[in-house]
């Protein structure tokens, strides 16, 4: 697939800001940016600092062209040469370029410091309007409109983090207020952004058109506005690399153009209910209203709703002020969506929090297959001993932190027990690998069962399952099995990801890929009419019973599958 950022890097119509962001985020595209006629002097000067032969050649080939002046990455918040971190400027202190910094959160060498939030007054920015529920709405819309490559690239771009937990929280709020999704994601944990992207890739690779036409999320954001006043922040340092940032005071006022909001939401709803994925539910919901009918109903429900003002006191959870969790990654601080959700769940359930200390020495496995073996061994160790540490450390960083902090403390109450089986063969195969993500499948995975009466084995391969037992003996293969073959079970795989030179198996990405595979299969069965053809279902069920009898010497009743399937 063509890289959309590559096209933008060479397109003379690309905006100055976009060119600067591409140059910062994608070192491999810097030669293309340097050759772009729209690249302005400051950006070219910034690019020249890297002494990249390809970039230097592109600049030299311009023949002295003098494009329109603009700004360079190093002159904007968060943009510094690769490998350098923005320098936080304390309030009222001179920056590293010798010029007085404006009061508030800022970066050395910038003329656009972040506004201060600790004064209890409205920050003096031009337009604090335009955002709200923006994050929640835009995030959900992005997932539903998975076909939008441009939205995908914008939401998953990574910019550089912050120098402190409170600064990361401030920049996140700034992103909301300015409707700058790139700025918001720039201060979200890179490990979690990459993990989310892997999950989304696993889903979209199977169900590429799940959301139908790409949804215009920018139009949705334009209907909303947000005013923030008097926001104050306190930081609780929990342990090295982990902090809890409280929003202790302040308010936000949400407003919307009700007419435009109803119009855009009706468009989204119309697109969703028209998707084949939701076809089975349309009959349950009754007649589907038209787009105009939806808009009219929404306008009625929204009348008098806005504006709405919410204070931090009204957003407390179990006597806690609203908060976000911040983590340190490679020397910079980021807001962690995963840990924020985990912390809220912990506060509401009054459970204990674990520690990150146990995950600091986690090392990846040498290959995707080794990662699958490692996860198998860790799961078995937890089941028999109750010790979750090896299971936690067998996962990617995003999942590892979440489990260590919010799952392991509760799991420690499980003491483990002796299992009536043993894994005697753990052979896996990598089916595909691309850009640090691999699909791993069973090659020869054998479980020996000893119940003290009739021992036997179960052996799994990519497409088949073999049973060796006194009462059930034989092999069944999914592509051959009537009815079951429609589910494409042979396409299922484990998803392994590469981090810091090592491989880890990701349970959530594996589940995303499995749900997507089964969802696509179900959609294909629906579109072909098979799900509504009871005669076909009955015939396939009868053929399946014959197949099992021939292959294993048992009937569906013997296997507890005697009821006719219902879809």
C-alpha positions, 0 to 999 in steps of 0.5 A: 500500500502506498505510504500517504506520508510519502506522497505528502512529503513530495506534494507541493500543496502540502502545508508548511506545518505538515511538512515540518511534522513529517520531517520530524516524525519520519527521518526516511522522508527528509530527502523528499521534504528537502526536495519539495518546492514548498519547503521553506528556508527555516525548515531547510536550515533545520534539515541541514543540521543532520548532515544527511548526504541525501538531504544535503543533495536535495537541498543543493539541487534546489539551485538557490530557490527561495521558498516562502518563509515559514517555521521549522520544527525546532521553533515549535513546541515539541519539535527538536532535532532527532535525538534531542528532547525539548527543554522545559523552561520554568516560569519566568526563567530565560530560555536556552537562547537567552530570551525571556520566556513567558510565564507558564509551561514552555520549551527552550527556544520557542516563541509559543510557550504553553499557557500556565494553568496554575493561576486560577484564571483563563489561560490567555490563548486566542481560541480555547474553543473547539474541542470537547468530547472531541477525544472520545468522539474522535477516537470512536469515530476513527475506529468505526471509520477504519478505511480512512488512511489519513485519519489513521496516520494522524491519530497514530503519529508520535511526537516527543513527550514532555519533561514532567508528568504535569507538563504531559497532562497540560499538553494533553489538555491543550490538544483537547482545547485546540482540537489538535489530535496530533498534539494529543497523541504526541503526549500519549505513551508511544508503547501504548500507541504502537500497541493500539496500532498493532491491534487495529492493524490486526482487525483491519487486515481482516475486515478492511471495510468494517466502517463503510465509507470513511467518516468525516470526524473533523466535521464532528469536531467542528460542531463542538467547543470547549472552554477551560477555566482555572485548571489546577494540577497536583502530581503524586509521584508513585514510584520511579517512572510512574506518576498520578496527575490530579486536576484539583480545580477548574471547570470546562464548558461544553457547547455545540452547534446543535443543528450541525451536531445533529446533522453530522451524527445522523450521517454517522448513524446512517452509515453504520446502520447501513453496514452489512455487519449490523444487518442482523440487528436491523430487524430487532430495531424495527424500521430504520429511520432516514437520515433526516428523521434521525437528525430531527429526533436528535435535534429534539433530544439536544434542545436546551442541552448546551452549554454544559459546565462541569467542574472537577469537583463533579468529576470525582471518583471515590473522593479522588479528583479526576486524574490521568496516569503518566509514565516515563519512557526513554527519558520523556513523560507521557500520559498513559491511557491504559494505566489511567483506565486501570487506576480508575478501575482500581479506585472504584473497586478499592483494590491494591495497586502493584508495582512497575519494579518487577517489569524493569528487567523484562527481556524479549525472546529471540524469535516470534516462535520463542515468544509463543513458547515463552508465553506457554511456559509462563501461563503453565507456571502461573496455573501451577504456582500462582506466580504471575511474574513470568506471565507478565514479563512475557507480554509487550510493555503496554500489557506488561505495565497494565497487568503488573499494576492492576491484575497481578495484585489480585492474581496473587491470591490464586495459589495455583494447583496441580494440572491433570495435563502436561505440555509435551511438545511446543513447536510453533511456526511463523507464518508471516512477519512484517515491520515487527509484527508476526503471525505465529501458528501451531506446528506441533503442539501436544498436550498429554492428559492423565486423569488417572483412568484413561490417558491420552493426547491432543495435538494441534497443528495449523489446520488440524486437531488430532486426538489419541484416546481409548474412546476417541482417536483420529484427526479432524482438519478445519478446512474439511469440516462441514459448517466449521470450515466456513469460519476459517479457523485455519487462518487464526494465529497468535500475534507477536510484536518486536520491542527493543530487539526482542519478541513478545506475544500480545494476547490482546492483538491475538484476540483482535485478529481472532475476532476480526477473522471470525467477524469477516467469516460471519459477514461473508456467510451473511452476504452469501445468504447462508446464515438465513438458509435453514436448509443449508444449515441443516444439511451442513450439520448432518454432513458434519456429524458424518465427518466426525463419525468417520474421522473420530468414531464418535457422533456430535451427541458424544461430543456434546454438540447434538443440538442443531446450530442456530445462527 
